[in-house]
Amino acid sequence: MKKISVVIPVYNNEGSLRALYERLRSTITSFNSSFTWEFIFINDGSKDHSLELLKELKAADPNGVVLIDFSRNFGQMAGILAGWEAATGDAVINMSADLQDPPEQLMKMLEQWQKGNEIVICYREARDDGFSWALTSKVAYKLLRISLPNIPPGGFDFTLLDRKAMNAVNSISERNRFFQGDILWVGFSISYIPYKRQKREHGKSGYSLAKRFGNFMVAFLNVSYFPIRLISFLGIFTAFGGFLYSLTILYAYFVHHTPFTGWAPIMMVLLIIGGLLMLMLGIIGEYIWRIYDEVKNRPNYIIRDKF
């Protein structure tokens, strides 16, 4: 009998956990298969009653529910990594706890896996989110597709990985992970399934605009050398422009057209070059910070208890 692991990071999801579990159980019952299942919930430092609800689910289903409790909030990526490393299934499914990923989609994923696909990606063809959320997401993935053209336009979180693919992804030991890029990087046969991301009915998202921008920066710098190449291009372009401008100054010097009023263009050039230098140093600093973080080699998460 093949085993399926479902990894579900949890952060302040007390309103949706019981409904999520019931829909998962209902879905696998209707599938009428010989699979065995484990549901791995990772409590990522929730400040509501999520942990208590998860303990109740564990007590009601001691063989089917695995509960990992972090010592504090380490972020969604840490929760996913902990779940992946704890999963023992022949296939591992990753999904969110807020019911925006419909549990009924699992059956389509398993059907594609049974056909021989080693990775199944449910990508967001549409999303029932606010205009600003949808717009910023669209722009972010447009930029990511510059360096990662095979990532779906709407991105994805809802995935199934065969054990071989899961072992390959787990072998990646770097920090500041972008798991979508990791999954696409390891290769293997991939099947794509479109779905509509549901409207959030319980609680509110823990992702502010600042956090979303931070996640985008992690993803963009993780999969792309484009920023470094861009600042190299800007440096060459600025140097070339400065050279041309110096020729006009030299010409003005020889024809005695160097009035004191030249202060304005000099200031403009200084401000432009100064701004570009600060931009370049900032981007280089982002990469250096990641190198420093990698060298420290701290764990991605700390587990308080595992049930």
ABEGO torsion letter per residue (X at the ends): XBBBBBBBBBBGAAAAAAAAAAAAAAAAAAAGBABBBBBBBBBBGBABAAAAAAAAAAAABAAABBBBBBABBAEAAAAAAAAAAABABABBBBBBAAGABBAAAAAAAAAAAAAGBABBBBBBABBBBBAAAAAAAAAAAAAAAAABAABBAAEBABBBBBAAAAAAAAABABBGBBAAAAAAAAEEBBBBBBBBBBBBABEBBABBAAAAAAAAAAAAAAABAAAAAAAAAAAAAAAAAAAAAAAAAAAAAAAGBBBAAAAAAAAAAAAAAAAAAAAAAAAAAAAAAAAAAAAAGBBABBBABBX
